[in-house]
Amino acid sequence: MGKMILFAGKELPAGNDMASGASFQGRKVIATSLNVSEEENSAPSEKSGGVVGAAWNRASAFSCRSLALKCENEGGVDEAVLVFDEFFFATKYREVNNNAQVLEELVESYQYLAQELISRFNREPERKHKLVFLYKANYSMSDGINSSSVRGSGIELSNPLIAAAAGAFYYYAENLAASLSESKNIIPILVSCEPQNDLSKRDSSLSVWLCEYMDSIDNLKKPLSPKQKVAWVKAGAKNPAGFGLLGF
């Protein structure tokens, strides 16, 4: 197999399509999974369709280290994709009104994991790594007030807690990318997929596009500039030269 890619944030089995898309592109895939225990992270992997499941207890900083160690034991990660699927979370956390739970699971968890991955990546300065923040946006309750088409669509809208967590992910990703903009061995990539984007409902196609996009970065004659590294790329963009800048 070629490069190893980690998908964290949309746990298997919900993340099956995203993982399979990358596997189809020749990646060895590790994906966070609801069906794997912390103990199994240190055990030999049982691969299914080229995908290795790994445990991630979002509320535990220690679990981030365990997940990173799992990746090392599998040969080390070349590409790490932190996924925030806002519509998925809006549905999953529909009945959750616990601020602390949402803060731990949908805000702090990504920050813990990103810092752990960066620490591991910096131990391999000769190896090129990509750290991707993939934000799949959703309509919020305020969007439902302001737009009759959104209001009448019947889709699950992001409640205040989910909308706030999405904003935290977005701005953390943007500014962490800025802090890595001069890094020689870590390339930050910011990807935004709006609800109206054709790839929004097709995780396998989104994953295939992302792998192709990352491959195109490897083939650039000139490295990405700091401004390109902090620019949000629209899912489906043709190549790094065609960045589409997004406002939040």
Accessible surface in RSA format (square Angstrom, percent):
REM  Atomic radii and reference values for relative SASA: ProtOr
REM  Chains: A
REM  Algorithm: Lee & Richards
REM  Probe-radius: 1.40
REM  Slices: 20
REM RES _ NUM      All-atoms   Total-Side   Main-Chain    Non-polar    All polar
REM                ABS   REL    ABS   REL    ABS   REL    ABS   REL    ABS   REL
RES MET A   1   156.28  80.9  72.51  48.0  83.77 199.5  50.51  42.9 105.77 140.1
RES GLY A   2    58.18  71.8   0.00   N/A  58.18  71.8  36.64 100.6  21.54  48.2
RES LYS A   3    65.16  31.8  59.27  36.4   5.89  14.0  59.44  53.5   5.72   6.1
RES MET A   4     8.75   4.5   8.39   5.6   0.36   0.9   8.39   7.1   0.36   0.5
RES ILE A   5     0.00   0.0   0.00   0.0   0.00   0.0   0.00   0.0   0.00   0.0
RES LEU A   6     0.00   0.0   0.00   0.0   0.00   0.0   0.00   0.0   0.00   0.0
RES PHE A   7     9.68   4.8   8.40   5.2   1.28   3.3   8.60   5.2   1.08   3.1
RES ALA A   8     0.08   0.1   0.00   0.0   0.08   0.2   0.02   0.0   0.05   0.1
RES GLY A   9     0.11   0.1   0.00   N/A   0.11   0.1   0.00   0.0   0.11   0.2
RES LYS A  10    28.82  14.1  21.91  13.4   6.92  16.5   5.43   4.9  23.40  24.9
RES GLU A  11     7.82   4.5   7.07   5.4   0.75   1.8   5.12   9.9   2.70   2.2
RES LEU A  12    20.13  11.2  20.13  14.4   0.00   0.0  20.13  14.1   0.00   0.0
RES PRO A  13    75.76  55.2  67.70  61.7   8.06  29.3  68.46  56.5   7.30  45.4
RES ALA A  14    43.30  39.8  17.00  26.2  26.31  59.8  30.18  42.5  13.12  34.8
RES GLY A  15     3.61   4.4   0.00   N/A   3.61   4.4   1.96   5.4   1.65   3.7
RES ASN A  16    75.37  52.0  71.99  69.6   3.38   8.1  25.00  60.2  50.37  48.7
RES ASP A  17    81.19  56.9  80.50  80.1   0.70   1.7   5.73  13.5  75.46  75.3
RES MET A  18     2.90   1.5   2.86   1.9   0.04   0.1   1.89   1.6   1.01   1.3
RES ALA A  19     1.16   1.1   1.16   1.8   0.00   0.0   1.16   1.6   0.00   0.0
RES SER A  20    53.56  45.3  48.56  64.8   5.00  11.5  41.18  87.7  12.37  17.3
RES GLY A  21     3.17   3.9   0.00   N/A   3.17   3.9   3.17   8.7   0.00   0.0
RES ALA A  22     0.00   0.0   0.00   0.0   0.00   0.0   0.00   0.0   0.00   0.0
RES SER A  23    24.87  21.0  15.05  20.1   9.82  22.6   3.67   7.8  21.21  29.7
RES PHE A  24   164.31  82.2 133.92  82.9  30.39  79.1 143.70  87.1  20.61  59.0
RES GLN A  25    48.54  27.1  26.15  19.1  22.39  53.3   5.37  11.4  43.18  32.7
RES GLY A  26    35.98  44.4   0.00   N/A  35.98  44.4  31.54  86.6   4.44   9.9
RES ARG A  27     8.73   3.7   8.73   4.4   0.00   0.0   1.79   2.4   6.94   4.2
RES LYS A  28    39.55  19.3  39.55  24.3   0.00   0.0  18.06  16.3  21.49  22.9
RES VAL A  29     0.00   0.0   0.00   0.0   0.00   0.0   0.00   0.0   0.00   0.0
RES ILE A  30     0.00   0.0   0.00   0.0   0.00   0.0   0.00   0.0   0.00   0.0
RES ALA A  31     2.05   1.9   2.05   3.2   0.00   0.0   2.05   2.9   0.00   0.0
RES THR A  32     0.39   0.3   0.20   0.2   0.19   0.4   0.00   0.0   0.39   0.6
RES SER A  33     8.47   7.2   3.90   5.2   4.57  10.5   0.11   0.2   8.36  11.7
RES LEU A  34   117.46  65.4  86.36  61.8  31.09  78.2  90.12  63.3  27.34  73.6
RES ASN A  35   113.85  78.5  83.56  80.7  30.29  72.9  34.45  82.9  79.40  76.7
RES VAL A  36    34.91  23.0  22.94  20.8  11.96  28.8  24.44  21.2  10.47  28.4
RES SER A  37    48.28  40.8  37.80  50.5  10.48  24.1  41.48  88.3   6.80   9.5
RES GLU A  38    59.17  34.0  50.08  37.9   9.10  21.7  48.26  93.3  10.91   8.9
RES GLU A  39   133.21  76.5 120.40  91.1  12.82  30.5  73.25 141.7  59.96  49.0
RES GLU A  40    86.82  49.8  82.55  62.4   4.28  10.2  31.68  61.3  55.15  45.0
RES ASN A  41     4.94   3.4   2.78   2.7   2.16   5.2   2.90   7.0   2.04   2.0
RES SER A  42    92.37  78.1  61.86  82.6  30.51  70.3  41.26  87.9  51.11  71.6
RES ALA A  43    42.81  39.4  33.37  51.5   9.44  21.5  37.93  53.4   4.88  12.9
RES PRO A  44   127.63  93.0 103.72  94.5  23.90  86.9 115.72  95.5  11.90  74.0
RES SER A  45    29.43  24.9   1.35   1.8  28.08  64.7   4.90  10.4  24.53  34.4
RES GLU A  46   163.92  94.1 138.52 104.8  25.40  60.5  57.12 110.5 106.80  87.2
RES LYS A  47   118.82  58.0  84.10  51.6  34.72  82.7  54.68  49.2  64.14  68.3
RES SER A  48    87.05  73.6  76.29 101.8  10.76  24.8  42.04  89.5  45.00  63.0
RES GLY A  49    70.27  86.7   0.00   N/A  70.27  86.7  46.90 128.7  23.37  52.3
RES GLY A  50    25.93  32.0   0.00   N/A  25.93  32.0  17.30  47.5   8.63  19.3
RES VAL A  51    18.83  12.4  15.93  14.4   2.90   7.0  15.93  13.8   2.90   7.9
RES VAL A  52     1.57   1.0   1.57   1.4   0.00   0.0   1.57   1.4   0.00   0.0
RES GLY A  53    17.75  21.9   0.00   N/A  17.75  21.9   4.93  13.5  12.83  28.7
RES ALA A  54     0.00   0.0   0.00   0.0   0.00   0.0   0.00   0.0   0.00   0.0
RES ALA A  55     5.20   4.8   4.98   7.7   0.22   0.5   5.20   7.3   0.00   0.0
RES TRP A  56    17.85   7.2   0.00   0.0  17.85  41.9   0.67   0.4  17.18  27.9
RES ASN A  57    78.37  54.0  69.35  67.0   9.02  21.7  19.38  46.6  58.99  57.0
RES ARG A  58    18.37   7.7  15.12   7.7   3.25   7.7  13.95  19.1   4.42   2.7
RES ALA A  59    49.68  45.7  25.83  39.9  23.84  54.2  26.93  37.9  22.75  60.3
RES SER A  60    28.41  24.0  23.99  32.0   4.42  10.2  18.54  39.5   9.87  13.8
RES ALA A  61    38.85  35.7  32.38  50.0   6.47  14.7  32.40  45.6   6.45  17.1
RES PHE A  62   133.48  66.8 131.06  81.2   2.42   6.3 131.06  79.5   2.42   6.9
RES SER A  63     1.11   0.9   1.11   1.5   0.00   0.0   1.11   2.4   0.00   0.0
RES CYS A  64     1.41   1.1   1.41   1.6   0.00   0.0   1.41   3.6   0.00   0.0
RES ARG A  65   107.58  45.2 106.60  54.3   0.98   2.3  37.85  51.7  69.73  42.3
RES SER A  66    20.64  17.4  13.53  18.1   7.11  16.4  10.02  21.3  10.62  14.9
RES LEU A  67     0.00   0.0   0.00   0.0   0.00   0.0   0.00   0.0   0.00   0.0
RES ALA A  68     1.97   1.8   0.50   0.8   1.47   3.3   0.92   1.3   1.05   2.8
RES LEU A  69    83.02  46.2  83.02  59.4   0.00   0.0  83.02  58.3   0.00   0.0
RES LYS A  70     6.12   3.0   5.06   3.1   1.07   2.5   1.50   1.3   4.63   4.9
RES CYS A  71     3.97   3.0   3.97   4.4   0.00   0.0   3.97  10.0   0.00   0.0
RES GLU A  72    73.66  42.3  57.10  43.2  16.55  39.4  29.80  57.6  43.86  35.8
RES ASN A  73    95.50  65.9  58.90  56.9  36.60  88.1  25.16  60.6  70.34  68.0
RES GLU A  74    26.05  15.0  15.97  12.1  10.08  24.0   4.43   8.6  21.62  17.6
RES GLY A  75    51.80  63.9   0.00   N/A  51.80  63.9  35.23  96.7  16.57  37.1
RES GLY A  76     6.52   8.0   0.00   N/A   6.52   8.0   6.04  16.6   0.48   1.1
RES VAL A  77     6.50   4.3   2.06   1.9   4.44  10.7   2.06   1.8   4.44  12.0
RES ASP A  78    26.99  18.9  25.90  25.8   1.09   2.6   5.94  14.0  21.06  21.0
RES GLU A  79     0.36   0.2   0.36   0.3   0.00   0.0   0.36   0.7   0.00   0.0
RES ALA A  80     0.00   0.0   0.00   0.0   0.00   0.0   0.00   0.0   0.00   0.0
RES VAL A  81     0.00   0.0   0.00   0.0   0.00   0.0   0.00   0.0   0.00   0.0
RES LEU A  82     0.00   0.0   0.00   0.0   0.00   0.0   0.00   0.0   0.00   0.0
RES VAL A  83     0.63   0.4   0.63   0.6   0.00   0.0   0.63   0.6   0.00   0.0
RES PHE A  84     0.00   0.0   0.00   0.0   0.00   0.0   0.00   0.0   0.00   0.0
RES ASP A  85     6.19   4.3   6.08   6.0   0.11   0.3   0.20   0.5   5.99   6.0
RES GLU A  86     4.83   2.8   4.83   3.7   0.00   0.0   0.00   0.0   4.83   3.9
RES PHE A  87    85.79  42.9  85.79  53.1   0.00   0.0  85.79  52.0   0.00   0.0
RES PHE A  88    50.46  25.2  47.72  29.6   2.73   7.1  50.22  30.4   0.24   0.7
RES PHE A  89     0.55   0.3   0.55   0.3   0.00   0.0   0.55   0.3   0.00   0.0
RES ALA A  90     2.00   1.8   0.00   0.0   2.00   4.6   0.40   0.6   1.60   4.2
RES THR A  91    51.15  36.4  46.17  46.8   4.98  11.9  45.17  60.7   5.97   9.0
RES LYS A  92    97.02  47.3  64.36  39.5  32.66  77.8  61.62  55.5  35.40  37.7
RES TYR A  93     6.29   2.9   6.17   3.5   0.12   0.3   4.36   3.3   1.94   2.4
RES ARG A  94   116.80  49.0  99.66  50.8  17.14  40.8  35.29  48.2  81.51  49.4
RES GLU A  95   141.01  81.0 120.78  91.4  20.23  48.2  61.94 119.8  79.07  64.6
RES VAL A  96    32.59  21.4  27.14  24.6   5.45  13.1  31.50  27.4   1.09   3.0
RES ASN A  97   127.74  88.1 106.10 102.5  21.64  52.1  32.93  79.3  94.81  91.6
RES ASN A  98    79.38  54.7  70.16  67.8   9.22  22.2  22.48  54.1  56.90  55.0
RES ASN A  99    99.11  68.3  93.54  90.4   5.57  13.4  31.17  75.0  67.94  65.7
RES ALA A 100    61.88  56.9  55.70  86.0   6.18  14.1  59.75  84.1   2.13   5.6
RES GLN A 101    60.71  33.9  57.19  41.8   3.51   8.4  16.76  35.7  43.94  33.3
RES VAL A 102     5.58   3.7   5.58   5.1   0.00   0.0   5.58   4.8   0.00   0.0
RES LEU A 103    87.72  48.9  85.79  61.4   1.93   4.9  87.40  61.4   0.32   0.9
RES GLU A 104    72.30  41.5  71.79  54.3   0.51   1.2  10.02  19.4  62.28  50.8
RES GLU A 105    39.33  22.6  39.33  29.8   0.00   0.0   4.30   8.3  35.03  28.6
RES LEU A 106     0.14   0.1   0.00   0.0   0.14   0.4   0.00   0.0   0.14   0.4
RES VAL A 107    23.16  15.2  19.54  17.7   3.61   8.7  22.15  19.2   1.00   2.7
RES GLU A 108    54.70  31.4  54.11  40.9   0.59   1.4  14.23  27.5  40.46  33.0
RES SER A 109     0.00   0.0   0.00   0.0   0.00   0.0   0.00   0.0   0.00   0.0
RES TYR A 110     2.82   1.3   2.82   1.6   0.00   0.0   2.82   2.1   0.00   0.0
RES GLN A 111    56.97  31.9  56.44  41.2   0.53   1.3   9.63  20.5  47.33  35.9
RES TYR A 112    91.11  42.5  84.77  48.2   6.34  16.5  51.73  38.9  39.38  48.5
RES LEU A 113     0.00   0.0   0.00   0.0   0.00   0.0   0.00   0.0   0.00   0.0
RES ALA A 114     0.00   0.0   0.00   0.0   0.00   0.0   0.00   0.0   0.00   0.0
RES GLN A 115    92.25  51.6  87.92  64.3   4.33  10.3  41.23  87.8  51.02  38.7
RES GLU A 116    24.48  14.1  22.50  17.0   1.98   4.7   3.25   6.3  21.23  17.3
RES LEU A 117     2.94   1.6   2.94   2.1   0.00   0.0   2.94   2.1   0.00   0.0
RES ILE A 118    17.09   9.7  17.09  12.7   0.00   0.0  17.09  12.3   0.00   0.0
RES SER A 119    49.57  41.9  40.47  54.0   9.10  21.0  26.19  55.8  23.38  32.8
RES ARG A 120    33.37  14.0  31.48  16.0   1.88   4.5   8.33  11.4  25.04  15.2
RES PHE A 121     5.75   2.9   5.75   3.6   0.00   0.0   5.75   3.5   0.00   0.0
RES ASN A 122    80.27  55.4  62.31  60.2  17.96  43.3  23.71  57.1  56.56  54.7
RES ARG A 123   152.37  64.0 121.22  61.8  31.15  74.2  58.27  79.6  94.10  57.0
RES GLU A 124    54.54  31.3  54.08  40.9   0.45   1.1  19.38  37.5  35.16  28.7
RES PRO A 125    91.40  66.6  76.96  70.2  14.44  52.5  77.19  63.7  14.21  88.3
RES GLU A 126   141.90  81.5 106.14  80.3  35.76  85.1  78.89 152.6  63.01  51.4
RES ARG A 127    60.50  25.4  55.72  28.4   4.79  11.4  30.45  41.6  30.06  18.2
RES LYS A 128   130.33  63.6 118.49  72.7  11.83  28.2  88.19  79.4  42.14  44.9
RES HIS A 129     0.45   0.2   0.21   0.1   0.24   0.6   0.40   0.4   0.04   0.1
RES LYS A 130    11.47   5.6  11.47   7.0   0.00   0.0   1.21   1.1  10.26  10.9
RES LEU A 131     0.02   0.0   0.02   0.0   0.00   0.0   0.02   0.0   0.00   0.0
RES VAL A 132     0.00   0.0   0.00   0.0   0.00   0.0   0.00   0.0   0.00   0.0
RES PHE A 133     0.50   0.2   0.50   0.3   0.00   0.0   0.50   0.3   0.00   0.0
RES LEU A 134     1.50   0.8   1.50   1.1   0.00   0.0   1.50   1.1   0.00   0.0
RES TYR A 135    11.14   5.2  11.14   6.3   0.00   0.0   3.54   2.7   7.60   9.4
RES LYS A 136    11.19   5.5  11.09   6.8   0.09   0.2   4.27   3.8   6.91   7.4
RES ALA A 137    11.30  10.4   6.68  10.3   4.62  10.5   6.68   9.4   4.62  12.2
RES ASN A 138    15.15  10.4   2.84   2.7  12.30  29.6   0.08   0.2  15.07  14.6
RES TYR A 139    61.36  28.6  61.27  34.9   0.08   0.2  38.77  29.1  22.58  27.8
RES SER A 140    20.20  17.1  20.20  27.0   0.00   0.0  15.83  33.7   4.37   6.1
RES MET A 141   103.74  53.7  99.80  66.1   3.94   9.4  96.18  81.8   7.56  10.0
RES SER A 142    67.43  57.0  59.92  80.0   7.52  17.3  44.46  94.7  22.98  32.2
RES ASP A 143    51.72  36.2  50.36  50.1   1.36   3.2   5.94  14.0  45.79  45.7
RES GLY A 144     3.15   3.9   0.00   N/A   3.15   3.9   3.15   8.6   0.00   0.0
RES ILE A 145   134.46  76.5 119.89  89.3  14.57  35.1 120.30  86.6  14.16  38.4
RES ASN A 146   125.79  86.7  88.20  85.2  37.59  90.5  30.04  72.3  95.76  92.6
RES SER A 147    34.31  29.0  29.67  39.6   4.64  10.7  25.37  54.0   8.94  12.5
RES SER A 148    81.05  68.5  67.12  89.6  13.93  32.1  32.77  69.8  48.28  67.6
RES SER A 149    86.49  73.1  66.66  89.0  19.82  45.7  59.35 126.4  27.14  38.0
RES VAL A 150    15.32  10.1  11.62  10.5   3.71   8.9  13.66  11.9   1.67   4.5
RES ARG A 151   133.97  56.3 112.01  57.1  21.96  52.3  53.28  72.8  80.70  48.9
RES GLY A 152    67.36  83.1   0.00   N/A  67.36  83.1  35.04  96.2  32.32  72.4
RES SER A 153    58.95  49.8  22.77  30.4  36.18  83.4  32.96  70.2  26.00  36.4
RES GLY A 154    74.95  92.4   0.00   N/A  74.95  92.4  41.35 113.5  33.59  75.2
RES ILE A 155    65.06  37.0  47.08  35.1  17.98  43.3  52.81  38.0  12.25  33.3
RES GLU A 156    48.19  27.7  40.18  30.4   8.01  19.1   9.56  18.5  38.63  31.5
RES LEU A 157    44.82  25.0  34.39  24.6  10.43  26.2  34.39  24.2  10.43  28.1
RES SER A 158     1.01   0.9   0.00   0.0   1.01   2.3   0.00   0.0   1.01   1.4
RES ASN A 159    31.13  21.5  30.61  29.6   0.52   1.3  19.25  46.3  11.87  11.5
RES PRO A 160    99.29  72.4  87.11  79.4  12.18  44.3  94.80  78.3   4.49  27.9
RES LEU A 161    39.19  21.8  37.98  27.2   1.21   3.0  37.98  26.7   1.21   3.2
RES ILE A 162     0.71   0.4   0.71   0.5   0.00   0.0   0.71   0.5   0.00   0.0
RES ALA A 163    34.06  31.3  25.51  39.4   8.54  19.4  26.34  37.1   7.72  20.5
RES ALA A 164    67.91  62.4  48.93  75.5  18.98  43.2  60.87  85.7   7.04  18.7
RES ALA A 165     1.39   1.3   0.24   0.4   1.15   2.6   1.19   1.7   0.20   0.5
RES ALA A 166     1.25   1.1   1.25   1.9   0.00   0.0   1.25   1.8   0.00   0.0
RES GLY A 167    12.16  15.0   0.00   N/A  12.16  15.0  12.02  33.0   0.14   0.3
RES ALA A 168    35.08  32.3  20.59  31.8  14.49  33.0  31.81  44.8   3.27   8.7
RES PHE A 169     6.60   3.3   0.50   0.3   6.10  15.9   6.16   3.7   0.44   1.3
RES TYR A 170     6.85   3.2   6.85   3.9   0.00   0.0   5.08   3.8   1.78   2.2
RES TYR A 171   106.18  49.6 104.99  59.7   1.19   3.1  79.05  59.4  27.13  33.4
RES TYR A 172    46.43  21.7  38.39  21.8   8.05  20.9  44.68  33.6   1.76   2.2
RES ALA A 173     0.00   0.0   0.00   0.0   0.00   0.0   0.00   0.0   0.00   0.0
RES GLU A 174    47.38  27.2  46.63  35.3   0.75   1.8  12.82  24.8  34.57  28.2
RES ASN A 175    92.06  63.5  86.01  83.1   6.05  14.6  28.23  68.0  63.82  61.7
RES LEU A 176    16.96   9.4  12.84   9.2   4.12  10.4  15.85  11.1   1.10   3.0
RES ALA A 177     0.29   0.3   0.00   0.0   0.29   0.7   0.21   0.3   0.08   0.2
RES ALA A 178    48.79  44.9  37.55  57.9  11.24  25.6  38.47  54.2  10.32  27.3
RES SER A 179    83.37  70.5  42.39  56.6  40.98  94.4  51.09 108.8  32.28  45.2
RES LEU A 180    16.68   9.3  16.11  11.5   0.57   1.4  16.68  11.7   0.00   0.0
RES SER A 181    15.75  13.3  13.48  18.0   2.27   5.2   1.36   2.9  14.39  20.2
RES GLU A 182   125.03  71.8 113.70  86.0  11.33  27.0  62.01 119.9  63.02  51.5
RES SER A 183    31.42  26.6  10.12  13.5  21.30  49.1  19.28  41.1  12.14  17.0
RES LYS A 184   171.93  83.9 158.61  97.3  13.32  31.7 110.17  99.2  61.76  65.8
RES ASN A 185    13.01   9.0  12.50  12.1   0.51   1.2   1.81   4.4  11.20  10.8
RES ILE A 186     1.11   0.6   0.78   0.6   0.33   0.8   0.78   0.6   0.33   0.9
RES ILE A 187    37.01  21.1  37.01  27.6   0.00   0.0  37.01  26.7   0.00   0.0
RES PRO A 188     0.65   0.5   0.05   0.0   0.60   2.2   0.05   0.0   0.60   3.7
RES ILE A 189     5.34   3.0   2.65   2.0   2.69   6.5   5.34   3.8   0.00   0.0
RES LEU A 190     1.02   0.6   0.00   0.0   1.02   2.6   0.00   0.0   1.02   2.7
RES VAL A 191     0.00   0.0   0.00   0.0   0.00   0.0   0.00   0.0   0.00   0.0
RES SER A 192     2.41   2.0   1.05   1.4   1.36   3.1   0.00   0.0   2.41   3.4
RES CYS A 193     0.04   0.0   0.00   0.0   0.04   0.1   0.00   0.0   0.04   0.0
RES GLU A 194    59.64  34.2  59.24  44.8   0.40   1.0  24.69  47.8  34.95  28.5
RES PRO A 195    22.24  16.2  12.70  11.6   9.54  34.7  13.49  11.1   8.74  54.3
RES GLN A 196   130.92  73.2 100.54  73.5  30.37  72.3  63.07 134.3  67.84  51.5
RES ASN A 197    36.50  25.2  23.14  22.4  13.37  32.2  12.82  30.8  23.69  22.9
RES ASP A 198   116.20  81.4 100.41  99.9  15.79  37.3  27.75  65.3  88.45  88.2
RES LEU A 199    20.94  11.7  20.94  15.0   0.00   0.0  20.94  14.7   0.00   0.0
RES SER A 200    10.51   8.9   7.20   9.6   3.31   7.6   0.00   0.0  10.51  14.7
RES LYS A 201   159.78  77.9 127.81  78.4  31.98  76.1 108.13  97.3  51.66  55.0
RES ARG A 202   115.67  48.6 110.53  56.3   5.14  12.2  59.37  81.1  56.30  34.1
RES ASP A 203    12.88   9.0   9.76   9.7   3.12   7.4   4.92  11.6   7.96   7.9
RES SER A 204    44.66  37.7  44.15  58.9   0.51   1.2  18.46  39.3  26.20  36.7
RES SER A 205    33.46  28.3  27.85  37.2   5.61  12.9  11.51  24.5  21.95  30.7
RES LEU A 206     0.32   0.2   0.32   0.2   0.00   0.0   0.32   0.2   0.00   0.0
RES SER A 207     1.19   1.0   0.00   0.0   1.19   2.7   1.03   2.2   0.16   0.2
RES VAL A 208    35.39  23.3  35.39  32.0   0.00   0.0  35.39  30.8   0.00   0.0
RES TRP A 209    27.84  11.2  26.44  12.8   1.39   3.3  26.80  14.3   1.04   1.7
RES LEU A 210     1.09   0.6   1.09   0.8   0.00   0.0   1.09   0.8   0.00   0.0
RES CYS A 211     0.12   0.1   0.12   0.1   0.00   0.0   0.00   0.0   0.12   0.1
RES GLU A 212    90.90  52.2  84.49  63.9   6.41  15.3  29.54  57.1  61.35  50.1
RES TYR A 213     3.97   1.9   0.21   0.1   3.76   9.8   3.73   2.8   0.24   0.3
RES MET A 214     0.00   0.0   0.00   0.0   0.00   0.0   0.00   0.0   0.00   0.0
RES ASP A 215    44.50  31.2  43.64  43.4   0.86   2.0  21.09  49.6  23.41  23.3
RES SER A 216    30.50  25.8  23.87  31.9   6.64  15.3  28.49  60.7   2.02   2.8
RES ILE A 217    11.55   6.6   4.34   3.2   7.20  17.4   4.34   3.1   7.20  19.6
RES ASP A 218    71.44  50.0  37.75  37.6  33.69  79.7  29.03  68.3  42.41  42.3
RES ASN A 219   120.01  82.8  92.65  89.5  27.36  65.9  30.57  73.6  89.44  86.4
RES LEU A 220    62.77  35.0  40.27  28.8  22.50  56.6  42.62  29.9  20.15  54.2
RES LYS A 221   215.59 105.2 173.48 106.4  42.11 100.3 123.26 110.9  92.34  98.4
RES LYS A 222   164.20  80.1 156.76  96.2   7.44  17.7 100.94  90.9  63.26  67.4
RES PRO A 223   110.59  80.6  93.86  85.6  16.73  60.8 102.94  85.0   7.65  47.5
RES LEU A 224    14.20   7.9   4.37   3.1   9.83  24.7   4.37   3.1   9.83  26.4
RES SER A 225    44.51  37.6  39.70  53.0   4.81  11.1  38.68  82.4   5.83   8.2
RES PRO A 226    58.94  43.0  58.04  52.9   0.90   3.3  58.47  48.3   0.47   2.9
RES LYS A 227   172.42  84.1 166.94 102.4   5.47  13.0 110.46  99.4  61.95  66.0
RES GLN A 228    55.78  31.2  52.54  38.4   3.24   7.7  18.74  39.9  37.04  28.1
RES LYS A 229    18.90   9.2  17.20  10.6   1.70   4.1   3.55   3.2  15.35  16.4
RES VAL A 230    47.54  31.3  40.87  37.0   6.67  16.1  40.87  35.5   6.67  18.1
RES ALA A 231     9.47   8.7   3.65   5.6   5.83  13.3   8.78  12.4   0.69   1.8
RES TRP A 232     3.97   1.6   2.33   1.1   1.64   3.9   2.33   1.2   1.64   2.7
RES VAL A 233     0.67   0.4   0.67   0.6   0.00   0.0   0.67   0.6   0.00   0.0
RES LYS A 234   103.15  50.3 103.15  63.3   0.00   0.0  45.92  41.3  57.23  61.0
RES ALA A 235     6.84   6.3   0.00   0.0   6.84  15.6   0.00   0.0   6.84  18.1
RES GLY A 236    40.07  49.4   0.00   N/A  40.07  49.4  17.44  47.9  22.64  50.7
RES ALA A 237    16.93  15.6   3.46   5.3  13.47  30.6  15.15  21.3   1.78   4.7
RES LYS A 238   193.07  94.2 160.39  98.4  32.68  77.8 109.36  98.4  83.70  89.2
RES ASN A 239    63.09  43.5  63.09  61.0   0.00   0.0  18.14  43.7  44.95  43.5
RES PRO A 240     2.19   1.6   2.16   2.0   0.03   0.1   2.16   1.8   0.03   0.2
RES ALA A 241    92.00  84.6  55.72  86.0  36.28  82.5  61.29  86.3  30.71  81.3
RES GLY A 242    43.45  53.6   0.00   N/A  43.45  53.6  29.79  81.8  13.66  30.6
RES PHE A 243    42.35  21.2  17.55  10.9  24.80  64.5  17.55  10.6  24.80  71.0
RES GLY A 244    17.84  22.0   0.00   N/A  17.84  22.0  17.47  47.9   0.37   0.8
RES LEU A 245   134.40  74.9 107.58  77.0  26.82  67.4 107.82  75.7  26.58  71.5
RES LEU A 246    40.89  22.8  21.65  15.5  19.24  48.4  25.32  17.8  15.57  41.9
RES GLY A 247    76.45  94.3   0.00   N/A  76.45  94.3  41.27 113.2  35.19  78.8
RES PHE A 248   127.27  63.7  57.93  35.9  69.34 180.4  81.44  49.4  45.83 131.2
END  Absolute sums over single chains surface
CHAIN  1 A    11423.3       8923.9       2499.4       6501.7       4921.6
END  Absolute sums over all chains
TOTAL         11423.3       8923.9       2499.4       6501.7       4921.6
